[in-house]
Amino acid sequence: MALTESIEYDKIEVVGIYKAVQVRKATVIKKDGTELTRSFERYVLHPGALDDSDNLVDNPLDKEPDGVTAIPTEVSAICNAVWTTDVKAAWKAKLIADKSGTP
């Protein structure tokens, strides 16, 4: 009777004009190769955040929101592919507009 636990990144979606990357991570528990349970955790990655001078600081793509787990290379490759200079500029403008309260 062997219990095993594995992590699967089973959904990676690019959403919206700012190319948010939504990730679904499944934790799978198996007993003797037969799946017993599957639980899900989700998180969203954005191109970056503003610093105190309203400069866009790129998302470093090193850790998941838990601050411990490394972001899989497949996820970071997708982020790097869709977060073009134009997308980052639009995201920065949106963050500045949100900060100032203008639509």
KOLFI-790895 format. One line per 5 residues: number of its first residue (from 1); their letters; for each residue x, y, z of C-alpha. Coordinates in steps of 0.1 Angstrom, whole numbers, plus 5000, padded with zeros to 4 digits. Last residue first. Layout:
BEGIN
NUM) a) X/Y/Z ~ ...;
! end
This chain:
BEGIN
103) ptgsk) 4888/5554/4846 ~ 4907/5578/4869 ~ 4913/5569/4906 ~ 4949/5580/4907 ~ 4961/5545/4916;
98) dailk) 4938/5528/4891 ~ 4950/5551/4863 ~ 4987/5544/4872 ~ 4979/5506/4872 ~ 4962/5508/4839;
93) akwaa) 4990/5528/4823 ~ 5015/5502/4836 ~ 4994/5474/4822 ~ 4992/5491/4788 ~ 5030/5496/4787;
88) kvdtt) 5035/5460/4798 ~ 5012/5447/4770 ~ 5031/5469/4744 ~ 5065/5456/4756 ~ 5053/5421/4752;
83) wvanc) 5040/5400/4781 ~ 5026/5371/4760 ~ 5059/5351/4754 ~ 5075/5359/4788 ~ 5044/5348/4806;
78) iasve) 5042/5316/4786 ~ 5078/5308/4793 ~ 5073/5315/4830 ~ 5044/5290/4831 ~ 5064/5262/4813;
73) tpiat) 5094/5269/4835 ~ 5074/5261/4866 ~ 5072/5289/4892 ~ 5093/5279/4922 ~ 5074/5272/4954;
68) vgdpe) 5083/5293/4985 ~ 5066/5327/4984 ~ 5031/5312/4985 ~ 5022/5335/4956 ~ 5044/5313/4933;
63) kdlpn) 5081/5322/4932 ~ 5106/5332/4905 ~ 5086/5350/4878 ~ 5104/5383/4885 ~ 5073/5403/4877;
58) dvlnd) 5087/5434/4860 ~ 5088/5466/4880 ~ 5068/5492/4862 ~ 5079/5527/4872 ~ 5054/5547/4892;
53) sddla) 5080/5564/4914 ~ 5071/5543/4945 ~ 5073/5511/4924 ~ 5045/5499/4902 ~ 5038/5462/4898;
48) gphlv) 5045/5436/4871 ~ 5032/5416/4842 ~ 5004/5399/4861 ~ 5003/5363/4875 ~ 4971/5347/4887;
43) yrefs) 4968/5318/4912 ~ 4948/5287/4916 ~ 4949/5257/4940 ~ 4931/5225/4933 ~ 4926/5192/4951;
38) rtlet) 4926/5157/4937 ~ 4919/5126/4958 ~ 4922/5089/4957 ~ 4938/5083/4923 ~ 4949/5047/4918;
33) gdkki) 4986/5040/4914 ~ 4989/5020/4946 ~ 4972/5047/4965 ~ 4973/5081/4948 ~ 4971/5117/4960;
28) vtakr) 4970/5144/4934 ~ 4977/5181/4941 ~ 4964/5201/4911 ~ 4978/5235/4902 ~ 4956/5259/4882;
23) vqvak) 4974/5289/4867 ~ 4959/5321/4853 ~ 4982/5343/4833 ~ 4969/5378/4830 ~ 4974/5390/4794;
18) yigvv) 4966/5427/4799 ~ 4939/5426/4773 ~ 4922/5396/4790 ~ 4932/5361/4799 ~ 4961/5337/4792;
13) eikdy) 4953/5303/4806 ~ 4975/5276/4822 ~ 4955/5246/4833 ~ 4968/5212/4845 ~ 4999/5222/4865;
8) eiset) 5003/5188/4882 ~ 5017/5182/4916 ~ 5022/5147/4930 ~ 5015/5127/4961 ~ 5021/5090/4965;
3) lam) 5006/5064/4989 ~ 5020/5029/4987 ~ 5000/5000/5000;
! end
